[in-house]
Amino acid sequence: MAGTSLLYPHARDFPGGLHTSGFVANHAGAIRGHFDEPGLTTRCTIILSGSCSMSAGDRTHHFQARDLVLARTASETFTFENSEGFSALEIHVPPRLLEQMKIMPPSGIQTRKMSLQEPAFKTARQLLGYLRTPAPHLLQTTSPQALVGYGLAMTMLGYAFTTQDTADCPHSSERNVKILELARKTLLERFDRAPTITQLATLCDLSSTRFKQLFREQFGCAPYALYQRHRMEHARLLLKEKNVTETAMELGYSNVSHFSAAFQKQFGYSPVKWQKLNHSL
């Protein structure tokens, strides 16, 4: 979903203007960019592992492993955040190719969940593996190796467009997306005191068990795991202006050592070391 504005480590072009990209990230990260093929190119994206969030305009979309997404983007700036252990595959389909195949491009954003054993998911993993294999020198689009990749990409598109009309999009799912996004915003409103699971579940008119299940499905992690990740990211900002003790207190820690341990767990180094590294830049 990130568009060609992002620098992909693995990408190949195929006949007909078909462009494929593979994105792999071991660590959580965020990036801002601009969609550079507005309203024309259709993007087929498969989240293979981890989760991600994309904000554009006044809307935020969250995707996780095994989501298949079809979308056409508008000319706008976006923010993209990925979890650790994230990998995804993206196929850019030019409008002429869809016209030749008499396929209607998607309207809005269409998402469906794939199973691990589904042929579409297996094909997506094969295509990412192909993209991560170094291309031979001066590889031609008609070479056997390129035909394998092209075949995988076209097969993947076949699965994606065959199922787009039968994707499960009940009204209740749309409601869940909205109320869970509200819960997410409420959870991240302040970092010195988190709302309880019961409070968040009540906000969503769900039982605590159902809320935790849906939250994990929507965002790829438990509520407090998401909260703690953002809390520690905020800590790094505070540490630019405050000392460790002041930062810990502002984040609601009564024990500085507990804050330091949480920071160390999140980033692999202590708050003091991070301040030294940041000040040396």
C-alpha positions in Angstrom: 0.0 0.0 0.0 2.9 2.3 0.4 3.3 3.2 -3.3 6.4 3.7 -5.4 7.4 6.7 -3.3 8.9 4.2 -0.8 12.3 2.7 -1.5 11.7 -1.0 -1.8 14.6 -3.4 -1.3 13.1 -6.0 -3.7 11.4 -5.0 -6.9 10.9 -6.2 -10.5 9.2 -4.9 -13.6 7.3 -7.2 -16.0 5.7 -6.9 -19.4 2.6 -4.7 -19.8 3.8 -2.2 -17.2 3.3 -4.6 -14.3 5.5 -3.7 -11.3 6.1 -5.9 -8.3 7.7 -4.9 -5.0 8.5 -6.8 -1.8 9.0 -5.1 1.5 10.7 -6.7 4.5 11.4 -5.0 7.9 12.8 -6.6 10.9 12.1 -3.6 13.2 9.1 -1.4 13.6 9.3 1.9 11.7 7.3 4.8 10.2 7.6 6.8 7.0 5.9 9.6 5.2 5.4 9.8 1.5 3.2 10.8 -1.4 1.2 8.5 -3.7 2.8 9.1 -7.1 0.4 7.3 -9.4 -2.9 8.9 -8.3 -6.2 7.3 -9.3 -4.7 5.3 -12.2 -2.7 2.4 -11.0 -4.5 -0.4 -9.0 -2.5 -1.8 -6.1 -2.8 -5.4 -5.0 -1.2 -5.7 -1.6 -0.7 -8.8 0.5 0.5 -8.6 4.2 2.5 -11.7 4.7 3.6 -11.1 8.3 3.3 -8.5 11.1 0.9 -5.5 10.8 0.8 -2.0 9.5 -1.2 1.2 9.6 -1.6 3.8 6.8 -3.1 7.2 7.3 -4.1 9.4 4.4 -6.4 12.4 4.5 -8.7 12.0 7.5 -8.7 8.2 7.4 -6.6 5.5 8.9 -6.4 1.9 7.8 -4.9 -1.0 9.7 -3.8 -4.2 8.1 -2.3 -7.4 9.4 -0.9 -10.7 8.3 -3.0 -12.5 5.6 -4.9 -9.4 4.5 -5.3 -9.0 0.8 -6.0 -5.4 -0.2 -7.1 -4.0 -3.5 -7.1 -0.2 -3.9 -6.6 2.8 -6.1 -5.0 5.8 -4.4 -5.7 9.5 -4.6 -3.0 12.2 -5.0 -2.2 12.8 -1.3 0.4 12.5 1.4 0.3 9.4 3.6 1.9 8.1 6.8 2.9 4.4 6.9 3.8 2.5 10.1 4.9 -1.1 10.3 5.4 -3.5 13.2 8.5 -5.5 13.7 8.8 -8.7 11.7 6.8 -7.1 8.9 6.7 -8.3 5.3 4.4 -7.5 2.4 4.0 -7.9 -1.3 2.6 -5.2 -3.7 1.7 -5.5 -7.3 1.1 -2.3 -9.3 -1.4 -2.9 -12.2 -1.6 -0.3 -14.9 -5.2 0.6 -16.1 -4.4 -0.7 -19.7 -3.8 -4.2 -18.4 -7.1 -4.3 -16.6 -8.9 -2.9 -19.7 -7.3 -5.7 -21.9 -8.5 -8.3 -19.4 -11.9 -6.7 -19.0 -11.5 -6.3 -15.3 -13.1 -3.5 -13.4 -10.7 -1.7 -11.0 -11.7 -1.6 -7.3 -13.8 1.2 -5.9 -12.4 2.4 -2.6 -10.3 0.0 -0.6 -11.4 -3.7 -0.6 -9.9 -6.0 2.0 -10.3 -9.7 2.8 -8.6 -12.2 5.0 -6.8 -15.2 3.5 -6.1 -18.5 5.2 -2.6 -19.9 5.5 -3.4 -22.8 3.2 -5.1 -20.6 0.6 -3.5 -20.8 -2.9 -3.4 -17.0 -3.1 -1.4 -16.7 0.2 1.0 -19.4 -0.9 1.5 -17.8 -4.3 2.2 -14.4 -2.6 4.9 -16.0 -0.5 6.4 -17.7 -3.6 6.5 -14.3 -5.4 8.2 -12.6 -2.4 10.8 -15.3 -2.4 11.3 -14.8 -6.1 11.8 -11.0 -5.6 14.3 -11.6 -2.9 16.4 -13.8 -5.1 19.2 -11.8 -6.9 18.4 -11.3 -10.6 20.9 -12.6 -13.1 23.0 -9.9 -14.9 21.1 -8.2 -17.6 18.0 -10.3 -17.0 15.6 -10.0 -20.0 11.8 -9.9 -19.5 11.5 -12.9 -21.8 14.0 -15.1 -20.0 12.8 -18.2 -18.2 13.5 -16.7 -14.7 11.5 -13.6 -15.5 8.6 -15.6 -16.9 8.4 -17.5 -13.6 8.0 -14.2 -11.7 5.6 -12.8 -14.2 3.5 -16.0 -14.0 3.4 -15.8 -10.2 2.4 -12.1 -10.3 -0.4 -12.8 -12.8 -1.6 -15.8 -10.9 -1.7 -13.7 -7.7 -3.8 -11.1 -9.5 -6.1 -13.8 -10.8 -6.8 -14.9 -7.2 -7.3 -11.3 -6.0 -9.8 -10.2 -8.7 -11.6 -13.5 -8.7 -12.5 -13.1 -5.1 -13.1 -9.4 -4.9 -16.8 -9.7 -5.6 -17.3 -12.4 -3.0 -15.2 -10.8 -0.2 -16.9 -10.8 3.1 -17.7 -7.2 4.0 -20.7 -7.4 6.4 -22.0 -4.3 8.1 -20.9 -5.6 11.5 -17.3 -5.7 10.2 -17.5 -2.0 9.2 -18.8 -1.2 12.6 -16.0 -3.1 14.3 -13.4 -1.2 12.3 -14.8 2.2 13.5 -15.2 1.3 17.1 -11.8 -0.3 17.4 -10.2 2.8 15.8 -12.0 4.8 18.5 -10.6 2.5 21.1 -7.1 2.8 19.7 -7.3 6.6 19.8 -8.6 6.5 23.4 -5.9 4.1 24.4 -3.2 6.5 23.0 -4.6 9.8 24.3 -2.2 9.9 27.2 0.9 7.9 28.2 0.9 8.4 32.0 -2.2 6.3 32.6 -3.8 3.8 30.3 -7.5 3.0 30.3 -8.5 -0.5 31.5 -9.5 -3.3 29.2 -13.0 -3.1 30.7 -13.3 0.6 30.0 -12.2 0.1 26.3 -14.5 -2.9 25.9 -17.4 -0.8 27.3 -16.6 2.0 24.9 -16.9 -0.5 22.1 -20.1 -2.2 23.6 -18.2 -5.5 23.7 -17.2 -8.0 26.3 -13.6 -7.8 27.4 -12.8 -11.2 25.8 -14.4 -10.2 22.5 -12.8 -6.8 22.5 -9.3 -8.2 23.1 -9.9 -10.8 20.3 -11.1 -8.2 17.8 -8.4 -5.7 18.8 -5.6 -8.3 18.1 -7.2 -9.2 14.8 -7.5 -5.5 13.8 -4.1 -4.3 14.9 -1.9 -7.4 15.1 -1.2 -7.2 18.8 -2.8 -6.9 22.3 -4.0 -3.4 23.4 -1.2 -2.9 26.0 1.4 -4.1 23.6 0.4 -1.3 21.2 0.1 1.2 24.1 3.6 0.3 25.4 5.2 0.6 21.9 3.8 4.1 21.4 4.6 5.0 25.0 8.3 4.2 24.5 8.4 6.1 21.2 7.0 9.1 23.1 9.7 8.5 25.7 12.4 9.0 23.0 10.9 12.4 22.2 10.8 13.4 25.8 14.4 12.4 26.4 15.6 15.0 23.9 14.5 17.7 26.4 14.3 15.9 29.8 16.4 13.7 32.0 15.6 10.1 32.6 13.8 10.6 35.9 11.7 13.5 34.6 10.7 11.3 31.6 9.8 8.4 33.7 7.6 10.5 36.0 5.8 12.1 33.0 5.0 8.7 31.6 3.5 7.6 34.9 6.3 5.5 36.2 6.8 5.6 40.0 10.0 3.6 39.7 12.7 4.9 37.3 14.3 1.4 37.0 11.0 0.0 35.7 11.0 2.7 33.0 14.6 2.0 32.1 13.8 -1.8 31.8 10.8 -1.1 29.5 12.9 1.2 27.3 15.7 -1.3 27.1 13.3 -4.1 26.2 11.7 -1.9 23.4 14.9 -0.6 21.8 17.8 -2.7 23.0 19.6 0.1 24.8 19.0 2.1 28.0 17.5 5.7 28.1 20.9 7.1 29.2 22.7 5.4 26.2 20.1 6.7 23.8 20.6 10.2 25.1 24.3 9.9 24.6 23.8 8.6 21.1 21.3 11.3 20.2 23.4 14.1 21.6 26.4 12.9 19.6 24.6 13.3 16.3 
